[in-house]
Every structure is written in C-alpha cells, then in structure tokens.
C-alpha cells in the first residue's frame, strides 16, 4: 500500500482495494500520458503539427479517435484572445492535421471555425491597438494629462508619467478595456464552443 493510501479512512481503503484497473483503463491512461508528452514537446517547438500526428498514428483506429479528440480539445483550450499570432497558426494547423487522422473527419467545418476565430482575435487586437494609439496621441499632445498626484507618507506628491503610463492608468483606457474584453470574451467563448463541438 502506498503512503497516500494509508492516510485514507478504513472504508475508503476497502473500496479502493476492490477497484480493478482493466487493461483498457491502463491503455487509456498510457495514451493520455502520450498526449501530455506530445503537447509538451509541441508547445516547446520540438514537434511540428505533422510530428504530433505521427505520434498518434501508432495507435489502432478505435483508440486513436479518442486520443485525437483529447489532443484537439487540449489544443483548443490553450487558445486565448491574447495568444501570439504564430502560436495560434501552429495550434490551428495541428488541430486540422489531427482531424485528418479521424475516420469521419469534419476538416472543412473545423478549418472554417479556426479561420473565424483567427479573424476574431485579429479584430480584438486591432481595435485595442487603435484605441490605445488614439489615447497616446492625446496624452502626448497635452502634457497635463501626464501629471498625477499621489499620496505618500510625506503628503501629496506630483509626478509626471510617461505617455504609456498615463494611458494605462487613465479611466478612459480602463473603461474601454473592460467593455472591449467583455464583448470579445463572449464571442470567443461561443466560437471555441462551436470548435469543440466539431472536434
């Protein structure tokens, strides 16, 4: 008995001792560990999407379908609005390459959804950058917008912020980001949900 099992109450130890891990369970666990290893190497740029797919081809078709779906779902979960464009492209390509290994694949639908998601991320960034640059130009044109009063132990002190610091601490920027992120997070979640449904 392992140490962690000894800490369990007697009834829990009894139930645990009756649980048998089947050969199928062991193979499934082994497959999930393989995915974890492949994902780790993929995220570190040690594997291309094609290398990743080759790592799953060794499994018989029935087991491969489950593992492909698991890998795709993990790749989809790694996407975010803030993801680097290069990472998004690689992960999207990997999802598509894996889809081609399935006996009944939905490559067309998945490709379309990945393209929509990529467009959404691009639009999110462009609108954010555009508003940021507008505010920065205003701050640079009006030095008074860079002055802030801060409280210290000695009392009030006036400090001058850099244009970037002034933008990031402005209420206009904070309000914009709050609304902007809320809208795009909702759209992103819907698109990711559809993508998971196809995987």
Buried (B, 14 or more C-beta within 10 A) or exposed (E): EEEEEEEEEEEEEEEEEEEEEEEEEEEBEEBBEBBEEBBEEBBEEEBBBEBBBBBBEEBEEEBBBEBBBBBBBBBBEBBEBEBEEEBBBBBBBBBBBBBEBBEEBBBEBBBBBBEBBBEBBEEBBEBBEEBBEEBBEBBEEEEEBBEEEEEEEEEEEEEEBEBEBBBBEBEEBEEBBEEBBEEBEEBBEEBBEBBBEBB
